Amino acid sequence: MSATRVALVGACGKMGSLIIRRILATDGMALSAAFDLVNIGRDVGEVIGAGTLNVPVSDSKDLSSVLKESKTDVLVDFTVAPATAANAPIAAAAGVNLIIGTTGLTAEQKTNITQAVVKNNVAAVISSNYSIGVGVFFKLIKEAARYLGDGYDVEIIEAHHNQKKDAPSGTAMTAAEIIGKEMGGKDFVFGREGVCPRGKEIGIHAIRGGDIVGDHTVMFIGNSERIELRHQAHSREIFVGGAVMAAKWVVSQKKGVVYEMSDVLS
């Protein structure tokens, strides 16, 4: 069986370089192409310190042609929302499956990507977090919300490094959506200031500082007790493993469908 051929957008960045190293170390996977805004024309392996790989860094404006010429099966994108929104439909039109870990995508951008996936009959995994532990975390907060119900207030606190561009995090928003669906019709309140009595809401708070990889705490608060569920990421490696797992998984799935990380884990 031939190897799954994977391309990276943002290949020279922190996440991109980690994902490339994991692809190289994973049986049945091969790096087919690399894209970035810098180091165009250089061997991506030499750029990230992994040795010569004979895969040059390409400009994203050449995305369609390079993907086709390299016979890429899956494109992995953990960049920024505007870039992902532009690149994903191009990749789908080239017949390439998608793994998207970019956060901060608007509802319109997500809809456009989904439409491109369906129209071009490819498969995609779109997730705010590719950590296996976070997948379990989501299941736990869903169960807690189901059992506790409206008798408990819910607050979500997330913390990330000082270079993260979007707030709140995609993981925090996914957690809020899961809880809101279980508890029925909760508003989202982002931080509080001034006179703001608590209503039927989920409070969501973002902290930015230093090199925090990612901390998420969900608090279910009753009148006489409090339950806290927390996930702490110690390294970006937890996201890398899940992304590569998803890339290997998605090529054999039904086409024209957008999946979540929970589908991969199940």
C-alpha positions as CSV (number, residue, x, y, z in Angstrom):
1,M,0.0,0.0,0.0
2,S,1.4,3.4,-1.0
3,A,2.2,6.0,1.7
4,T,-0.3,8.8,2.4
5,R,1.2,11.9,0.9
6,V,0.9,15.0,3.1
7,A,1.5,18.7,2.4
8,L,1.9,21.4,5.0
9,V,0.8,25.1,5.0
10,G,3.0,27.2,7.4
11,A,5.6,24.5,7.1
12,C,8.5,26.6,8.5
13,G,6.6,27.6,11.7
14,K,6.7,25.9,15.1
15,M,3.7,23.7,14.5
16,G,4.6,23.0,10.9
17,S,8.1,21.9,11.7
18,L,6.8,19.6,14.5
19,I,4.2,18.0,12.2
20,I,6.8,17.4,9.5
21,R,9.1,15.6,11.9
22,R,6.1,13.5,13.1
23,I,5.2,12.6,9.4
24,L,8.8,11.6,8.8
25,A,8.7,9.3,11.8
26,T,5.3,7.7,11.0
27,D,5.1,4.6,8.9
28,G,2.9,4.8,5.9
29,M,3.2,8.6,5.6
30,A,5.4,10.9,3.4
31,L,5.9,14.6,3.1
32,S,4.8,15.7,-0.4
33,A,4.9,19.5,-0.4
34,A,5.6,22.4,1.9
35,F,4.2,26.0,1.8
36,D,5.1,29.2,3.6
37,L,5.5,32.9,3.2
38,V,9.3,32.7,3.9
39,N,12.2,30.5,2.7
40,I,10.6,30.1,-0.7
41,G,12.7,27.6,-2.8
42,R,14.8,26.3,0.1
43,D,14.6,22.6,1.1
44,V,12.1,22.5,4.0
45,G,14.1,19.9,5.8
46,E,17.2,22.1,5.9
47,V,15.0,25.0,7.1
48,I,13.7,23.1,10.1
49,G,16.9,21.3,10.8
50,A,15.7,17.8,9.7
51,G,18.2,17.3,7.0
52,T,17.7,17.4,3.2
53,L,14.3,16.1,2.3
54,N,14.2,17.2,-1.4
55,V,10.9,19.1,-0.7
56,P,11.3,22.8,-1.5
57,V,9.2,25.4,0.3
58,S,6.6,26.7,-2.2
59,D,4.7,29.9,-2.3
60,S,1.0,29.5,-1.4
61,K,0.0,31.3,-4.6
62,D,1.2,28.1,-6.4
63,L,-0.9,25.9,-4.1
64,S,-3.1,24.2,-6.7
65,S,-0.4,23.4,-9.2
66,V,2.1,22.1,-6.5
67,L,-0.5,19.9,-4.9
68,K,-1.4,18.3,-8.2
69,E,2.2,17.9,-9.3
70,S,3.2,16.4,-6.0
71,K,0.2,14.0,-5.9
72,T,-0.7,15.1,-2.5
73,D,-3.5,13.2,-0.6
74,V,-3.9,15.5,2.4
75,L,-3.2,19.2,3.2
76,V,-2.6,20.1,6.8
77,D,-3.2,23.7,7.8
78,F,-2.7,25.2,11.3
79,T,-2.1,28.8,10.2
80,V,-4.4,31.8,10.5
81,A,-8.0,32.2,9.6
82,P,-7.6,34.5,6.5
83,A,-5.0,32.1,5.0
84,T,-7.0,29.0,5.7
85,A,-10.2,30.5,4.3
86,A,-8.4,31.2,1.1
87,N,-6.3,28.0,0.8
88,A,-8.8,25.3,1.8
89,P,-11.2,25.8,-1.1
90,I,-8.2,25.8,-3.6
91,A,-6.9,22.5,-2.1
92,A,-10.4,21.0,-2.2
93,A,-10.7,21.9,-5.9
94,A,-7.4,20.2,-6.5
95,G,-8.9,17.0,-5.1
96,V,-7.0,17.1,-1.8
97,N,-8.4,16.1,1.6
98,L,-8.0,18.6,4.4
99,I,-6.9,18.7,8.0
100,I,-7.6,22.1,9.5
101,G,-6.6,23.1,13.0
102,T,-6.8,26.9,12.5
103,T,-8.9,28.7,15.1
104,G,-10.7,32.0,14.7
105,L,-12.6,31.0,11.5
106,T,-15.9,32.9,11.1
107,A,-19.2,31.1,10.5
108,E,-19.1,32.3,6.9
109,Q,-15.5,31.0,6.4
110,K,-16.4,27.6,7.9
111,T,-19.5,27.4,5.6
112,N,-17.4,28.3,2.5
113,I,-14.9,25.5,3.4
114,T,-17.7,23.0,4.0
115,Q,-19.3,23.9,0.6
116,A,-15.9,23.4,-1.1
117,V,-15.5,20.0,0.5
118,V,-18.9,18.8,-0.6
119,K,-18.7,20.3,-4.1
120,N,-15.3,18.7,-4.8
121,N,-16.0,15.4,-3.1
122,V,-13.1,15.4,-0.7
123,A,-13.0,14.7,3.0
124,A,-12.0,17.1,5.8
125,V,-11.3,17.1,9.5
126,I,-11.9,20.5,11.1
127,S,-11.2,20.8,14.8
128,S,-10.3,23.5,17.3
129,N,-8.0,21.1,19.1
130,Y,-6.3,17.8,17.9
131,S,-5.2,16.7,21.4
132,I,-6.5,13.2,22.3
133,G,-6.8,14.4,25.9
134,V,-9.0,17.3,24.9
135,G,-11.2,14.9,23.1
136,V,-11.8,13.1,26.4
137,F,-12.1,16.5,28.1
138,F,-15.0,17.4,25.7
139,K,-16.7,14.2,26.5
140,L,-16.4,14.8,30.3
141,I,-17.8,18.3,30.2
142,K,-20.7,17.1,28.1
143,E,-21.6,14.4,30.7
144,A,-21.2,16.9,33.5
145,A,-23.5,19.4,31.8
146,R,-26.1,16.7,31.2
147,Y,-26.2,15.7,34.8
148,L,-25.9,19.1,36.5
149,G,-28.3,21.1,34.3
150,D,-29.5,24.6,35.0
151,G,-28.9,24.4,38.7
152,Y,-25.2,25.2,38.1
153,D,-23.5,28.3,36.7
154,V,-20.8,27.7,34.1
155,E,-17.6,29.6,33.7
156,I,-14.8,28.8,31.2
157,I,-11.2,30.1,31.7
158,E,-8.5,29.6,29.0
159,A,-4.9,30.6,29.0
160,H,-2.4,30.7,26.1
161,H,0.9,32.2,25.1
162,N,1.3,35.9,24.4
163,Q,1.6,35.4,20.7
164,K,-1.8,33.8,20.1
165,K,-3.8,36.1,17.9
166,D,-7.4,35.1,18.5
167,A,-9.4,35.1,21.7
168,P,-11.1,33.3,23.2
169,S,-9.5,30.1,22.0
170,G,-11.3,27.8,19.6
171,T,-11.2,25.1,22.3
172,A,-12.9,27.3,24.8
173,M,-15.6,28.1,22.3
174,T,-16.1,24.4,21.4
175,A,-16.5,23.7,25.2
176,A,-19.0,26.5,25.5
177,E,-21.0,25.2,22.5
178,I,-21.0,21.6,23.9
179,I,-22.3,22.8,27.3
180,G,-24.8,25.3,25.8
181,K,-26.3,22.5,23.7
182,E,-26.7,20.2,26.7
183,M,-28.1,22.9,29.0
184,G,-30.2,24.5,26.4
185,G,-30.0,28.1,25.1
186,K,-27.2,29.7,27.1
187,D,-25.8,33.1,26.1
188,F,-22.0,33.6,25.9
189,V,-20.6,36.5,27.9
190,F,-16.9,37.3,27.2
191,G,-15.4,38.8,30.3
192,R,-17.2,41.2,32.5
193,E,-16.9,44.9,33.3
194,G,-19.1,47.4,35.1
195,V,-22.6,46.5,36.3
196,C,-23.3,43.1,34.8
197,P,-25.5,40.8,36.9
198,R,-25.3,37.2,35.9
199,G,-28.0,35.8,33.7
200,K,-28.6,32.6,31.8
201,E,-25.1,32.6,30.4
202,I,-21.7,30.9,30.1
203,G,-18.9,33.2,31.1
204,I,-15.8,32.9,28.9
205,H,-12.5,34.4,29.9
206,A,-9.1,34.6,28.1
207,I,-5.6,35.0,29.6
208,R,-2.5,35.7,27.5
209,G,1.0,35.5,28.8
210,G,4.5,34.1,28.4
211,D,4.8,30.7,26.7
212,I,1.6,28.9,28.0
213,V,0.8,26.2,25.5
214,G,-2.8,25.9,26.4
215,D,-4.9,25.6,29.6
216,H,-8.6,25.2,29.7
217,T,-10.8,25.1,32.9
218,V,-14.5,24.6,33.0
219,M,-16.2,25.4,36.3
220,F,-19.7,24.1,37.2
221,I,-20.7,26.3,40.2
222,G,-23.6,25.5,42.5
223,N,-24.8,27.2,45.7
224,S,-22.8,24.9,48.0
225,E,-20.2,23.2,45.7
226,R,-18.1,23.6,42.7
227,I,-16.9,21.0,40.1
228,E,-13.8,21.9,38.0
229,L,-12.6,20.1,34.9
230,R,-9.3,21.1,33.5
231,H,-7.0,20.2,30.6
232,Q,-3.4,21.5,30.5
233,A,-1.2,21.1,27.5
234,H,2.5,20.8,28.4
235,S,3.7,20.7,24.8
236,R,2.5,21.3,21.2
237,E,3.4,17.6,20.6
238,I,-0.1,16.6,21.8
239,F,-1.6,18.5,18.9
240,V,0.9,17.2,16.4
241,G,0.1,13.5,17.2
242,G,-3.6,14.1,16.7
243,A,-3.2,16.0,13.5
244,V,-1.0,13.3,11.9
245,M,-3.4,10.6,13.1
246,A,-6.3,12.5,11.5
247,A,-4.3,12.9,8.2
248,K,-3.8,9.2,8.0
249,W,-7.4,8.5,8.9
250,V,-9.2,11.0,6.6
251,V,-8.0,9.5,3.3
252,S,-10.1,6.4,3.8
253,Q,-13.3,8.1,4.9
254,K,-16.5,8.9,3.0
255,K,-15.9,11.9,0.7
256,G,-18.0,15.1,0.7
257,V,-18.1,15.1,4.5
258,V,-16.5,17.4,7.2
259,Y,-15.5,15.4,10.3
260,E,-14.5,16.4,13.8
261,M,-11.6,15.1,15.9
262,S,-14.2,13.1,17.9
263,D,-14.9,11.1,14.8
264,V,-11.2,10.3,14.4
265,L,-10.9,9.2,18.0
266,S,-14.1,7.1,17.9
